Every structure is written in C-alpha cells, then in structure tokens.
Amino acid sequence: MDLTSETTGDVTIIHVPDSRIDAAAAIRFKDSMREHCTRAADRVILNLAQVDFIDSSGLGAIVASMKQLRDGQALELAALNPNVAKVFRLTRMDTVFTIHASADAPGQANVG
C-alpha cells in the first residue's frame, strides 16, 4: 500500500490512497505505516478520507500501527466516512483513538 505523508511542525499526516483496508491489504498497510512512523513527528494523524471499507483485519492493522509507535508518539484518525466510522463505533475503538472531522482541521474532534 503506497501511503504518503507530510509533516508540518509537530504533526505528520499520513494519507491512505486506497478505498479499502481489508485482509488483503492489512500486512502491506502495517509495513507502510511502520516506514512512515519511524520518521514521523510525535503526533501522527491517519487521514482515512479515501477509505470507504474497513474489516476486522484492517482495524487490527490500525491498532497494530498504534502499538508499534515509539514512546511519545500518538496516532489519531481523521476524515472517517460513515461506513468506517460505524466500524469504529461498533467496536468501541472510537474511545481508543482521537478522531477528527478532517485532516485539515486536526484540532476539531469529531462528535458524531
């Protein structure tokens, strides 16, 4: 999976260009996240704007990515579409991650 990232100040935004994070993509996603996070700022925001489907393997890959961060780094999520947000709500992972309405406004947490 070809993730891209940009760093501004103490925030690195990692963009997911694919529409799915599922069992077929989970390992590639984790590997790419590891590469980006090793050189990322302390605050990492995963922009999921393009993702419209995530399964349990994809969710596990995001959690695994959070767990492989170095001390002092935090993983936050941004721009979840309704289908993806529903998966995070149903699994209660919305209580684990800070979720922002968009990657452009990381200070505004999503309340829906």
ABEGO torsion letter per residue (X at the ends): XBBBBBBBEABBBBBBABABBBAAAAAAAAAAAAAAAAABBABBBBBAAABABBBAAAAAAAAAAAAABBBGBBBBBBGBBAAAAAAAAAAGAAAABBBBABAABAABBBAX
